[in-house]
């Protein structure tokens, strides 16, 4: 009987320990899944560890509505109007190139859009440094990561852009369609997804910048970048 009790107690201890380990592993996996979800702009479910409460910005927070009420950004660098205190951020939005000039300009490099991350701005000049993730048809139909730096010569500010990485559009990708764009910059790692599919994963922007002789940006602003004649139609943007 004594041996039986000892064996029984050992079995209970093993089961309890396994349950605790299983609970901890489950928590780690939930946290990892939550982090991945945040990186592509999706919220965690109620059973997993939630990230910081998301900030939701209306399209009008980026660009003013046109006369017909449509929110369209055109050839603009627009940074956030809501304060953000950390250089780490995930920005997700739904956007599409729009406008009659798009068909005339496609493939020429004259149109495109992207998201600013870790940006700094100077009154009267605009964005002086930062990273951008860009949907760039003119760069050979690619998604592009760039770093931006500004130098001063004779009291004149000169902004330069340097490409850090490029990935081709997947077959059938249409910049004029409504595409879900999500970009996360945590530490030096940039992860970007388009319509739920990762196109860059843990891309080291600091190392890539330094290897090209550029200073890694350290700002805390984020925003929208567009260029060319076509406009950018945007939906609500989520920031975590």
TAJOVEN-V648267 format. One record per backbone hydrogen bond with DSSP energy under -0.5 kcal/mol. CO is the residue of the C=O (numbers start at 0). NH is the residue of the N-H. If there is no record, write none. Layout:
co = (CO | CO)
nh = (NH | NH)
//
This chain:
co = (0 | 1 | 2 | 3 | 4 | 5 | 6 | 7 | 8 | 9 | 10 | 11 | 12 | 13 | 14 | 15 | 16 | 17 | 18 | 19 | 20 | 21 | 22 | 23 | 24 | 25 | 26 | 27 | 28 | 29 | 30 | 31 | 32 | 33 | 34 | 35 | 36 | 36 | 37 | 44 | 47 | 53 | 54 | 54 | 56 | 57 | 58 | 58 | 63 | 65 | 69 | 69 | 70 | 72 | 75 | 75 | 76 | 77 | 88 | 89 | 90 | 91 | 92 | 93 | 94 | 95 | 97 | 98 | 100 | 101 | 101 | 104 | 104 | 110 | 111 | 112 | 113 | 114 | 115 | 116 | 117 | 118 | 118 | 119 | 119 | 121 | 121 | 125 | 128 | 129 | 130 | 131 | 131 | 132 | 133 | 133 | 134 | 134 | 135 | 135 | 136 | 136 | 140 | 141 | 142 | 143 | 144 | 144 | 145 | 146 | 147 | 148 | 150 | 150 | 152 | 154 | 155 | 157 | 159 | 161 | 164 | 166 | 169 | 172 | 173 | 174 | 176 | 178 | 178 | 179 | 180 | 181 | 182 | 183 | 183 | 184 | 184 | 185 | 187 | 187 | 188 | 188 | 189 | 190 | 191 | 191 | 192 | 193 | 195 | 196 | 199 | 201 | 202 | 202 | 203 | 204 | 205 | 206 | 207 | 208 | 208 | 209 | 220 | 221 | 222 | 223 | 224 | 226 | 230 | 231 | 231 | 232 | 236 | 237 | 238)
nh = (4 | 5 | 6 | 7 | 8 | 9 | 10 | 11 | 12 | 13 | 14 | 15 | 16 | 17 | 18 | 19 | 20 | 21 | 22 | 23 | 24 | 25 | 26 | 27 | 28 | 29 | 30 | 31 | 32 | 33 | 34 | 35 | 36 | 37 | 38 | 39 | 39 | 41 | 40 | 47 | 49 | 55 | 56 | 238 | 236 | 60 | 61 | 62 | 71 | 68 | 65 | 71 | 233 | 231 | 77 | 225 | 78 | 223 | 184 | 239 | 182 | 237 | 180 | 234 | 178 | 232 | 230 | 101 | 104 | 104 | 105 | 107 | 109 | 137 | 226 | 134 | 224 | 132 | 222 | 130 | 218 | 219 | 220 | 127 | 128 | 124 | 125 | 121 | 119 | 147 | 116 | 133 | 145 | 114 | 135 | 143 | 112 | 136 | 138 | 141 | 139 | 140 | 168 | 135 | 166 | 133 | 163 | 164 | 131 | 161 | 129 | 159 | 152 | 157 | 155 | 156 | 152 | 150 | 148 | 146 | 144 | 142 | 172 | 174 | 176 | 96 | 178 | 94 | 180 | 194 | 92 | 192 | 90 | 185 | 190 | 88 | 186 | 188 | 189 | 204 | 185 | 190 | 202 | 183 | 198 | 199 | 181 | 196 | 197 | 193 | 191 | 203 | 189 | 204 | 207 | 208 | 209 | 210 | 211 | 211 | 213 | 212 | 118 | 79 | 115 | 77 | 113 | 111 | 97 | 72 | 233 | 95 | 56 | 91 | 54)
//
